[in-house]
Amino acid sequence: MIKKTVGFLAIIMLLISASSCKDDALPKPASQLRLDYPVAKYALFSNHCPIEFEMNEDAIIKEEKKCGFTIHYPKMKATIYLTYKTVNKNIDSLLRDAQTLTYKHVIKADDILEQPYINNDKKVYGMFYQVDGNAATNAQFYATDSIKHFVTGSVYFYAKPKFDSIMPAADYIKNDMQRLLETIKWK
């Protein structure tokens, strides 16, 4: 009887050890959703305001007060805010305000890249800022003719900034903002 029990236990131990010879289960690494966006198509936006520009056809533009605009990207939960001001011997303060607005993000930003923009034919001069890191905005610009017109633009997402997560959308909109800046015409 003891031999049968020992034999029975030996068989059970053999089955247990054979069934436990699998690869250890490893947890899967955390992943992020991959987002692909359609190729941007641009159209000229013009109304009664003294500025016109090209914008993405998939975005929704709304005129605010005094020729300011919001350009909404509902799929990306983002908005570009454009503010137009008339230059009235106050170009220095307008430039200072635009630069101050950008550099307020230096606390959270890893880097701020400045890209000057000059188009002598259209009389459009400005600066495009790319803000890297977990700042509230990752792209801003200003443009002026230094005499009569001044416009600023910045993008904000409706989410807590987490640079890695919003990078595809941020890059897409940054390209739209650069196109907007490069196509500005004063009326």
C-alpha positions as CSV (number, residue, x, y, z in Angstrom):
1,M,0.0,0.0,0.0
2,I,2.9,2.4,0.8
3,K,4.5,1.5,-2.5
4,K,1.3,2.4,-4.4
5,T,1.0,5.7,-2.5
6,V,4.7,6.6,-3.2
7,G,4.3,5.6,-6.8
8,F,1.1,7.6,-7.1
9,L,2.8,10.7,-5.5
10,A,5.7,10.3,-7.8
11,I,3.4,10.3,-10.8
12,I,1.6,13.4,-9.6
13,M,4.9,15.2,-8.9
14,L,6.1,14.3,-12.4
15,L,2.9,15.6,-14.0
16,I,3.1,18.8,-11.9
17,S,6.8,19.4,-12.8
18,A,6.1,18.7,-16.5
19,S,3.2,21.0,-16.7
20,S,5.1,23.9,-15.0
21,C,7.9,23.9,-17.6
22,K,6.4,26.8,-19.6
23,D,7.9,30.2,-20.3
24,D,7.3,32.6,-17.5
25,A,4.6,35.2,-18.2
26,L,6.0,38.6,-18.7
27,P,3.9,41.8,-18.4
28,K,3.5,43.7,-21.7
29,P,5.1,47.1,-21.8
30,A,2.8,50.2,-21.6
31,S,2.0,51.5,-25.1
32,Q,0.6,54.6,-26.6
33,L,-2.1,54.9,-29.2
34,R,-0.7,55.5,-32.7
35,L,-2.5,58.4,-34.4
36,D,-2.3,59.0,-38.1
37,Y,-3.8,62.1,-39.6
38,P,-4.9,62.8,-43.1
39,V,-2.6,64.8,-45.5
40,A,-3.5,68.4,-44.9
41,K,-5.2,70.4,-47.6
42,Y,-5.1,74.1,-47.4
43,A,-7.5,76.8,-48.6
44,L,-7.3,80.6,-48.5
45,F,-9.2,82.3,-45.7
46,S,-10.3,85.8,-46.3
47,N,-13.1,88.0,-44.8
48,H,-13.5,91.7,-43.9
49,C,-10.4,91.7,-41.7
50,P,-7.1,93.2,-42.9
51,I,-5.4,89.8,-43.0
52,E,-5.7,86.7,-45.0
53,F,-4.0,83.3,-44.9
54,E,-4.2,79.7,-45.8
55,M,-5.5,77.2,-43.3
56,N,-6.2,73.5,-43.1
57,E,-9.6,72.6,-44.6
58,D,-10.3,70.1,-41.8
59,A,-10.1,72.8,-39.2
60,I,-13.1,75.0,-38.1
61,I,-12.5,78.7,-38.0
62,K,-14.5,81.1,-35.9
63,E,-14.1,84.9,-35.8
64,E,-13.9,86.4,-32.4
65,K,-13.8,90.1,-31.5
66,K,-11.7,92.6,-33.4
67,C,-10.5,90.2,-36.1
68,G,-9.2,87.6,-33.7
69,F,-9.9,84.0,-34.7
70,T,-10.0,80.5,-33.2
71,I,-9.2,77.6,-35.4
72,H,-10.5,74.4,-33.9
73,Y,-9.2,70.9,-34.5
74,P,-12.0,68.8,-32.9
75,K,-10.4,65.4,-33.6
76,M,-7.2,66.5,-31.9
77,K,-8.9,68.5,-29.2
78,A,-6.8,71.5,-30.0
79,T,-7.3,75.2,-30.9
80,I,-5.1,77.8,-32.6
81,Y,-5.8,81.3,-31.2
82,L,-5.0,84.2,-33.5
83,T,-5.0,87.7,-32.2
84,Y,-4.9,90.7,-34.6
85,K,-3.9,94.2,-33.5
86,T,-3.3,97.4,-35.3
87,V,0.1,98.9,-34.9
88,N,-0.2,102.5,-33.6
89,K,3.3,103.6,-32.8
90,N,3.4,100.7,-30.3
91,I,5.4,98.0,-32.2
92,D,8.0,97.7,-29.4
93,S,5.3,96.9,-26.7
94,L,3.5,94.4,-29.1
95,L,6.8,92.6,-29.8
96,R,7.7,92.6,-26.1
97,D,4.3,91.2,-25.2
98,A,4.5,88.4,-27.8
99,Q,8.0,87.4,-26.7
100,T,7.0,87.5,-23.0
101,L,4.0,85.2,-23.7
102,T,6.3,82.7,-25.3
103,Y,8.9,82.8,-22.6
104,K,6.4,82.3,-19.8
105,H,6.5,78.6,-20.8
106,V,10.2,78.3,-20.1
107,I,9.4,76.8,-16.6
108,K,7.9,73.7,-18.1
109,A,9.7,73.7,-21.5
110,D,12.7,71.6,-22.2
111,D,13.7,73.9,-25.1
112,I,12.4,76.9,-27.1
113,L,13.5,77.0,-30.7
114,E,13.2,80.4,-32.5
115,Q,12.8,80.5,-36.2
116,P,12.8,84.0,-37.8
117,Y,10.5,84.5,-40.7
118,I,11.1,87.2,-43.3
119,N,9.1,87.8,-46.5
120,N,10.1,91.1,-48.0
121,D,7.8,90.8,-51.0
122,K,4.7,90.5,-48.8
123,K,6.1,92.7,-46.0
124,V,5.6,90.0,-43.4
125,Y,8.2,89.7,-40.7
126,G,8.0,87.5,-37.7
127,M,9.2,84.7,-35.4
128,F,8.0,81.1,-35.0
129,Y,8.6,79.4,-31.7
130,Q,8.7,75.7,-31.2
131,V,8.3,74.9,-27.5
132,D,9.5,71.4,-26.5
133,G,8.4,69.7,-23.3
134,N,5.3,69.6,-21.2
135,A,4.4,73.3,-21.7
136,A,0.8,74.4,-22.1
137,T,1.6,75.3,-25.8
138,N,4.1,73.8,-28.1
139,A,4.0,76.4,-31.0
140,Q,3.6,80.1,-31.1
141,F,4.3,82.9,-33.6
142,Y,4.0,86.5,-34.3
143,A,4.0,88.4,-37.6
144,T,4.0,92.1,-38.5
145,D,4.7,94.5,-41.2
146,S,6.1,96.8,-38.5
147,I,3.9,99.7,-39.6
148,K,0.2,98.8,-39.5
149,H,-0.5,95.1,-38.8
150,F,0.5,92.7,-36.0
151,V,-0.8,89.1,-35.4
152,T,0.0,86.5,-32.8
153,G,-0.8,82.8,-32.9
154,S,-0.6,80.0,-30.4
155,V,-1.9,76.4,-30.1
156,Y,-3.4,74.9,-27.0
157,F,-4.7,71.3,-26.4
158,Y,-7.7,70.5,-24.2
159,A,-5.7,68.1,-22.1
160,K,-3.0,68.1,-19.5
161,P,0.3,68.6,-21.4
162,K,2.1,65.3,-21.8
163,F,4.5,65.9,-24.6
164,D,4.9,62.2,-25.6
165,S,1.2,61.6,-25.9
166,I,0.3,64.7,-28.0
167,M,3.4,64.8,-30.2
168,P,1.7,63.5,-33.4
169,A,-1.1,66.0,-33.1
170,A,1.3,68.8,-32.0
171,D,3.6,68.2,-35.0
172,Y,0.6,68.2,-37.4
173,I,-0.8,71.4,-36.0
174,K,2.7,73.0,-35.9
175,N,3.0,72.4,-39.6
176,D,-0.4,74.1,-40.1
177,M,0.8,77.1,-38.1
178,Q,3.9,77.4,-40.1
179,R,1.9,77.3,-43.3
180,L,-0.5,79.9,-41.9
181,L,2.5,82.2,-41.0
182,E,4.1,81.7,-44.4
183,T,0.9,82.6,-46.3
184,I,-0.1,85.7,-44.4
185,K,-1.0,88.7,-46.6
186,W,-2.0,92.1,-45.4
187,K,-5.0,93.8,-47.1
